[in-house]
Amino acid sequence: MDRTGQRWCGGICGIALLIGGGINLPFGNYTPAEAAPPQSSHKAAPDAGDPPLFTGWPETPPAAVLVLSGQMYGYLQPCGCSRPQLGGLERRAQFVSYLRNKGWPVIGVDVGDLPPMAGVVREQQLWKYAITMQALREMGYVAIGAGKAEFTQGLYALLDQYAAIQERPPFLLAGNVLGKLGSQPTPRTEAFPGPGSRPMVGLLELPRVGSLTIGIAGVVGPSVQKEITSSGARTLVGFAPEKEALAEAAAELKKRQPPPAFNVLLYQGTEEEAQAIARQWPQFAIILCRSTDALPPEKPREITHADGGKTLIIHTGWKGQYIGVLAAFAQKTGGWEFRYQKVPLTERWNTPGSEEAPASQSHPPPVGHL
């Protein structure tokens, strides 16, 4: 096992043991160690039943690769009652390392719903969130949406575990979230002041991926807003109409010179809502939305616009069992050709040497997702 594999296997498994044992830990002073995205010598030999990777893709390397995920619900480890289990942060890290070892420029984005909805004590929920954010940062994630799980746990409490400590990726994007001072709504920029120059809840992020700049925005859709406000969640927030945040995002992206190569929307809403957004806001070539099914589809839904352009609508299922890989290839005539693959996180992606010790989950599925 290489040093990266040892670090991930020991770190994630050790964290899981602490969580499973119900040990109280000093959350307020938690400061993750700085580390570069993990590198691996993992050979990724396929197991029986694993789909072949990237079949039929162009031979030229992609200009940018996005790892897409969401709705992890606190599952740090592989999920399943028996083998084969799917998912787990350790396997995801090995997969991201595999992509980087191909020489591909990679970032990650997540639609949100990182923490558990229910089933473990609150301190463990907060600890899991902090660990997940640290792990995603090490993998090279740049932006995370905010879903019902984040608001159920209390957005301010979660921000205290990561964003309030230091300004660093992955940044939380939910551009139409408002604070509340009594019964009065407070602008997001005032309600969530950060430790640096930006608020802890943002609208836009413009990361570099290889030689490209990508525009990434995040909003919470009406269906999720309704779930949050009707659930009695631990929240001191409200919501502006999504169209106001999208209009602001579109205007900001249009002003950028040079403009982003393409734009991505982290949309906390259903696929049906995302289709309406795609038709009204064709500036977003990719919409990563919430999944209403545990199993994600093989291919994105395509929305074709009047000018011939397309928007891809993607969701990746529940519990981190699957991730999506989106690659952008430059076309000779200009623009981008996108290729997508759904990837199950099987035992193929175990850290070498850890295959004989599959871990089990210590909490039930999120409420309403049984």
LOGUDREN-684668 format. One line per 4 residues: number of its first residue (from 0); their letters; for each residue x, y, z of C-alpha. Coordinates in nm, 4 decimals, m for minus. Layout:
N
NUM = A = X/Y/Z | ...
***
This chain:
370
0 = MDRT = 0.0000/0.0000/0.0000 | 0.1372/0.3456/m0.0877 | 0.1501/0.6367/0.1575 | m0.1714/0.7864/0.0196
4 = GQRW = m0.3568/0.4593/0.0625 | m0.2277/0.4231/0.4170 | m0.3306/0.7786/0.5034 | m0.6823/0.7409/0.3641
8 = CGGI = m0.7445/0.3913/0.4947 | m0.6187/0.4711/0.8432 | m0.7791/0.8142/0.8582 | m1.1262/0.7306/0.7309
12 = CGIA = m1.1473/0.3951/0.9094 | m1.0258/0.5529/1.2339 | m1.2841/0.8294/1.2060 | m1.5544/0.5722/1.1415
16 = LLIG = m1.4572/0.3825/1.4570 | m1.4773/0.7011/1.6625 | m1.8188/0.7842/1.5213 | m1.9469/0.4302/1.5624
20 = GGIN = m1.8341/0.4308/1.9246 | m2.0265/0.7464/2.0031 | m1.7211/0.9294/2.1417 | m1.7688/1.3011/2.2094
24 = LPFG = m1.5009/1.5149/2.0480 | m1.4009/1.8852/2.0664 | m1.5759/2.0126/1.7556 | m1.5305/2.3842/1.8102
28 = NYTP = m1.1507/2.3664/1.7870 | m1.1353/2.1229/1.4965 | m0.8782/2.2449/1.2419 | m0.8140/2.0021/0.9547
32 = AEAA = m0.4539/1.9578/0.8449 | m0.3649/2.1114/0.5106 | m0.2911/1.8518/0.2446 | m0.2648/1.8263/m0.1321
36 = PPQS = m0.5178/1.6187/m0.3277 | m0.4268/1.2519/m0.2824 | m0.2132/1.0775/m0.5433 | m0.2262/0.7040/m0.5929
40 = SHKA = m0.0519/0.4235/m0.7764 | m0.3814/0.2329/m0.7797 | m0.4085/0.0153/m1.0926 | m0.7885/m0.0023/m1.0839
44 = APDA = m0.8266/m0.3602/m1.2035 | m1.1996/m0.4073/m1.2725 | m1.4141/m0.6495/m1.0759 | m1.6662/m0.8665/m1.2545
48 = GDPP = m1.9674/m0.6498/m1.3314 | m1.7758/m0.3211/m1.3227 | m1.8563/m0.1156/m1.6326 | m1.5660/m0.0338/m1.8655
52 = LFTG = m1.4510/0.3233/m1.8195 | m1.4711/0.5971/m2.0812 | m1.5421/0.3679/m2.3774 | m1.5657/0.5595/m2.7031
56 = WPET = m1.4332/0.8836/m2.5597 | m1.1950/1.0900/m2.7757 | m0.8310/0.9838/m2.7608 | m0.7148/1.3385/m2.6947
60 = PPAA = m0.7093/1.4301/m2.3235 | m1.0049/1.6332/m2.1955 | m0.9525/2.0013/m2.1222 | m1.1405/1.9668/m1.7931
64 = VLVL = m1.2973/1.6886/m1.5878 | m1.5647/1.7359/m1.3220 | m1.6384/1.4710/m1.0601 | m2.0076/1.5089/m0.9728
68 = SGQM = m2.1753/1.3848/m0.6548 | m2.4499/1.4568/m0.4044 | m2.6881/1.3393/m0.1340 | m2.4271/1.1473/0.0636
72 = YGYL = m2.6343/1.1698/0.3855 | m2.3350/1.1059/0.6094 | m2.2237/0.7755/0.4558 | m1.8470/0.8004/0.4942
76 = QPCG = m1.7999/0.4311/0.4235 | m1.9342/0.1807/0.1680 | m2.3060/0.1186/0.2013 | m2.4900/m0.2126/0.1817
80 = CSRP = m2.6159/m0.4934/0.4032 | m2.3732/m0.7411/0.2455 | m2.1001/m0.7504/m0.0140 | m2.0692/m0.6059/m0.2659
84 = QLGG = m2.1076/m0.2682/m0.0979 | m2.0912/0.0598/m0.2883 | m1.9581/0.4049/m0.2067 | m1.7294/0.5451/0.0606
88 = LERR = m1.4990/0.8456/0.0727 | m1.1872/0.6299/0.0647 | m1.2907/0.4703/m0.2641 | m1.3876/0.8075/m0.4051
92 = AQFV = m1.0418/0.9418/m0.3209 | m0.8795/0.6473/m0.4971 | m1.0941/0.7078/m0.8043 | m1.0096/1.0784/m0.8177
96 = SYLR = m0.6411/0.9881/m0.7865 | m0.6838/0.7448/m1.0762 | m0.8193/1.0272/m1.2936 | m0.5338/1.2588/m1.1990
100 = NKGW = m0.2776/0.9888/m1.2705 | m0.4107/0.9837/m1.6269 | m0.2927/1.3433/m1.6526 | m0.6458/1.4827/m1.6538
104 = PVIG = m0.7240/1.8165/m1.4835 | m0.9921/1.7372/m1.2244 | m1.2159/1.9253/m0.9820 | m1.5190/1.8075/m0.7872
108 = VDVG = m1.8609/1.9608/m0.7207 | m2.1432/1.8284/m0.5019 | m2.5102/1.9245/m0.5001 | m2.5278/1.9027/m0.1192
112 = DLPP = m2.7064/1.6928/0.1452 | m2.3725/1.5884/0.2928 | m2.4710/1.5295/0.6598 | m2.7053/1.2607/0.7937
116 = MAGV = m3.0734/1.3472/0.8073 | m3.1259/1.1428/1.1250 | m3.0090/0.8378/1.3135 | m2.6965/0.9496/1.5016
120 = VREQ = m2.6418/1.1917/1.7887 | m2.6021/1.5547/1.6940 | m2.2327/1.5830/1.7844 | m2.1578/1.2916/1.5547
124 = QLWK = m2.3553/1.4551/1.2746 | m2.1465/1.7702/1.3039 | m1.8243/1.5705/1.3200 | m1.9184/1.3724/1.0102
128 = YAIT = m1.9820/1.6971/0.8247 | m1.6424/1.8399/0.9198 | m1.4655/1.5192/0.8166 | m1.6545/1.5053/0.4872
132 = MQAL = m1.5675/1.8639/0.3970 | m1.2014/1.8025/0.4789 | m1.1989/1.4854/0.2686 | m1.3626/1.6571/m0.0275
136 = REMG = m1.1146/1.9429/m0.0077 | m0.8262/1.6979/m0.0245 | m0.9844/1.5417/m0.3324 | m1.0003/1.8795/m0.5041
140 = YVAI = m1.3674/1.9679/m0.4614 | m1.4347/2.3381/m0.5098 | m1.8084/2.3900/m0.4469 | m2.0936/2.2288/m0.2521
144 = GAGK = m2.4663/2.3030/m0.2628 | m2.6943/2.3217/0.0405 | m2.9900/2.0854/0.0703 | m3.2510/1.9817/0.3213
148 = AEFT = m2.9942/1.7852/0.5244 | m2.7790/2.0952/0.5783 | m3.0773/2.2988/0.6951 | m3.2154/2.0151/0.9091
152 = QGLY = m2.8884/1.9995/1.1023 | m2.8739/2.3781/1.1289 | m2.6808/2.5701/0.8658 | m2.5004/2.7942/1.1143
156 = ALLD = m2.3878/2.4947/1.3230 | m2.2440/2.3244/1.0156 | m2.0699/2.6401/0.8977 | m1.9017/2.6616/1.2382
160 = QYAA = m1.7426/2.3210/1.1754 | m1.5625/2.4189/0.8544 | m1.6335/2.7450/0.6724 | m1.6021/2.9681/0.9810
164 = IQER = m1.2563/2.8337/1.0667 | m1.0749/2.9398/0.7513 | m1.1662/3.0617/0.4031 | m1.0931/2.7638/0.1778
168 = PPFL = m1.2672/2.5323/m0.0659 | m1.5021/2.3648/m0.1051 | m1.7225/2.6730/m0.0814 | m2.0926/2.6468/0.0038
172 = LAGN = m2.3114/2.7879/m0.2762 | m2.6785/2.8677/m0.2127 | m2.7297/3.2115/m0.3628 | m3.0948/3.2612/m0.2711
176 = VLGK = m3.0569/3.1821/0.1003 | m3.1374/3.4678/0.3383 | m3.0684/3.5126/0.7058 | m3.3305/3.6222/0.9555
180 = LGSQ = m3.3035/3.8906/1.2213 | m3.6205/3.8353/1.4183 | m3.8863/3.8144/1.1498 | m3.6934/4.0307/0.9047
184 = PTPR = m3.4943/3.8723/0.6209 | m3.1260/3.9604/0.6090 | m2.9171/3.9584/0.2891 | m2.6943/3.6541/0.2544
188 = TEAF = m2.3790/3.8655/0.2461 | m2.4660/4.0138/0.5883 | m2.6156/3.7028/0.7477 | m2.3157/3.4777/0.6845
192 = PGPG = m1.9963/3.6835/0.7255 | m1.6895/3.4689/0.6783 | m1.3396/3.4628/0.8249 | m1.2003/3.6127/0.5038
196 = SRPM = m1.3237/3.8422/0.2294 | m1.6295/3.6433/0.1237 | m1.9498/3.5303/0.2969 | m1.9678/3.1687/0.4123
200 = VGLL = m2.2683/3.1109/0.1841 | m2.1964/3.2218/m0.1698 | m2.3599/3.2461/m0.5102 | m2.0717/3.1918/m0.7516
204 = ELPR = m1.7336/3.0236/m0.7708 | m1.4988/3.0464/m1.0697 | m1.2267/2.7829/m1.0291 | m0.9452/2.7073/m1.2698
208 = VGSL = m0.9434/2.3566/m1.4157 | m0.6316/2.3036/m1.6204 | m0.6226/2.6047/m1.8518 | m0.9962/2.6748/m1.8217
212 = TIGI = m1.2098/2.8845/m1.5898 | m1.5455/2.7274/m1.5055 | m1.8456/2.9199/m1.3732 | m2.0312/2.7460/m1.0890
216 = AGVV = m2.3486/2.8787/m0.9235 | m2.5754/2.7311/m0.6574 | m2.9412/2.7882/m0.5625 | m3.2175/2.6138/m0.3659
220 = GPSV = m3.5316/2.5339/m0.5660 | m3.8970/2.5726/m0.4581 | m3.9591/2.2056/m0.3722 | m3.6634/2.1902/m0.1336
224 = QKEI = m3.7492/2.5298/0.0129 | m4.0960/2.3950/0.0930 | m3.9540/2.0797/0.2536 | m3.7240/2.2884/0.4713
228 = TSSG = m3.9798/2.5449/0.5855 | m4.2455/2.2800/0.6583 | m4.0169/2.0396/0.8437 | m3.9421/2.2465/1.1528
232 = ARTL = m3.5724/2.2225/1.0714 | m3.3079/2.3846/1.2916 | m3.2801/2.6930/1.0769 | m3.2734/3.0687/1.1091
236 = VGFA = m3.2905/3.1258/0.7355 | m3.5319/3.2142/0.4608 | m3.5205/3.2127/0.0830 | m3.5411/3.4664/m0.1953
240 = PEKE = m3.7007/3.3540/m0.5241 | m3.4542/3.1422/m0.7195 | m3.4998/3.3589/m1.0294 | m3.3468/3.6572/m0.8469
244 = ALAE = m3.0304/3.4642/m0.7609 | m3.0101/3.3131/m1.1104 | m3.0456/3.6550/m1.2703 | m2.7653/3.7865/m1.0492
248 = AAAE = m2.5470/3.4870/m1.1333 | m2.6113/3.5208/m1.5068 | m2.5266/3.8921/m1.4972 | m2.2031/3.8286/m1.3059
252 = LKKR = m2.0983/3.5513/m1.5434 | m2.1711/3.7704/m1.8455 | m1.9440/4.0456/m1.7083 | m1.6446/3.8124/m1.6709
256 = QPPP = m1.3673/3.8747/m1.9222 | m1.2694/3.6388/m2.0582 | m1.5960/3.4540/m1.9957 | m1.5944/3.1108/m1.8327
260 = AFNV = m1.5476/2.8200/m2.0715 | m1.8867/2.6867/m1.9565 | m2.1169/2.7194/m1.6562 | m2.2464/2.4678/m1.4022
264 = LLYQ = m2.5482/2.5059/m1.1723 | m2.5726/2.3183/m0.8425 | m2.9493/2.3012/m0.8160 | m3.1257/2.1797/m0.5028
268 = GTEE = m3.4463/2.0823/m0.6780 | m3.6034/1.8003/m0.8748 | m3.5157/1.7005/m1.2291 | m3.8485/1.8448/m1.3460
272 = EAQA = m3.7665/2.1792/m1.1853 | m3.4177/2.1613/m1.3360 | m3.5666/2.1178/m1.6833 | m3.7604/2.4418/m1.6433
276 = IARQ = m3.4451/2.6167/m1.5227 | m3.2501/2.4822/m1.8213 | m3.5029/2.6238/m2.0680 | m3.5121/2.9638/m1.9000
280 = WPQF = m3.1388/2.9897/m1.8260 | m2.9480/2.8298/m2.1159 | m2.6270/2.9904/m1.9838 | m2.5822/2.6784/m1.7709
284 = AIIL = m2.4497/2.3940/m1.9837 | m2.4588/2.1548/m1.6872 | m2.7187/2.1326/m1.4089 | m2.6439/1.8965/m1.1201
288 = CRST = m2.9735/1.8465/m0.9382 | m3.1263/1.6460/m0.6555 | m3.2162/1.2829/m0.7160 | m3.5554/1.1412/m0.6181
292 = DALP = m3.4289/0.7853/m0.6729 | m3.1486/0.5984/m0.4982 | m3.0126/0.4768/m0.8327 | m2.9000/0.7398/m1.0839
296 = PEKP = m2.9670/0.7123/m1.4583 | m2.6954/0.5978/m1.6964 | m2.7084/0.9150/m1.9033 | m2.7941/1.2806/m1.8439
300 = REIT = m3.1187/1.4287/m1.9670 | m3.0526/1.6644/m2.2589 | m3.2412/1.9887/m2.3119 | m3.1868/2.1331/m2.6609
304 = HADG = m3.2177/2.5083/m2.7049 | m3.3352/2.7094/m3.0052 | m2.9781/2.7987/m3.1025 | m2.8753/2.4323/m3.1058
308 = GKTL = m2.6992/2.4492/m2.7712 | m2.7694/2.1907/m2.5032 | m2.7972/2.1663/m2.1275 | m2.7206/1.8368/m1.9537
312 = IIHT = m2.9207/1.7602/m1.6384 | m2.7440/1.5143/m1.4092 | m2.8117/1.3517/m1.0731 | m2.6043/1.0858/m0.9023
316 = GWKG = m2.8303/0.8992/m0.6577 | m2.8043/0.8630/m0.2790 | m2.5455/0.7750/m0.0145 | m2.2394/0.8364/m0.2333
320 = QYIG = m2.2691/0.4959/m0.3985 | m2.2207/0.6444/m0.7450 | m2.0432/0.9464/m0.8824 | m2.0564/1.1064/m1.2237
324 = VLAA = m1.7608/1.1979/m1.4437 | m1.8115/1.4818/m1.6908 | m1.5308/1.5579/m1.9356 | m1.5073/1.8586/m2.1676
328 = FAQK = m1.3255/1.8102/m2.4989 | m1.2403/2.1091/m2.7167 | m1.4004/2.1039/m3.0623 | m1.2095/2.2216/m3.3676
332 = TGGW = m1.5017/2.4450/m3.4616 | m1.5120/2.5990/m3.1131 | m1.7157/2.5105/m2.8103 | m1.7121/2.1917/m2.6104
336 = EFRY = m1.8080/1.8309/m2.6537 | m1.9197/1.6824/m2.3221 | m1.8885/1.3149/m2.2340 | m2.0419/1.1632/m1.9222
340 = QKVP = m2.0180/0.8353/m1.7327 | m2.1853/0.7103/m1.4173 | m1.9306/0.5249/m1.2021 | m2.0239/0.2844/m0.9187
344 = LTER = m1.7751/0.2967/m0.6325 | m1.7181/m0.0778/m0.6061 | m1.4393/m0.2759/m0.4399 | m1.2368/m0.2020/m0.7506
348 = WNTP = m1.1516/0.1284/m0.5825 | m1.0506/m0.0073/m0.2414 | m0.7192/0.1158/m0.1097 | m0.4681/m0.1635/m0.1823
352 = GSEE = m0.4414/m0.3832/0.1261 | m0.7803/m0.2879/0.2723 | m0.9979/m0.5247/0.0674 | m1.0421/m0.7754/0.3508
356 = APAS = m1.1918/m0.5250/0.5927 | m1.5132/m0.3814/0.4472 | m1.6825/m0.1453/0.6928 | m2.0508/m0.1228/0.7756
360 = QSHP = m2.2637/0.1830/0.8292 | m2.3747/0.2844/1.1778 | m2.6948/0.4710/1.0954 | m3.0148/0.4094/0.8951
364 = PPVG = m3.1095/0.5693/0.5607 | m3.2320/0.9293/0.5665 | m3.5910/0.9843/0.6707 | m3.8267/0.9486/0.3758
368 = HL = m3.5745/0.7530/0.1688 | m3.6451/0.3999/0.2916
***
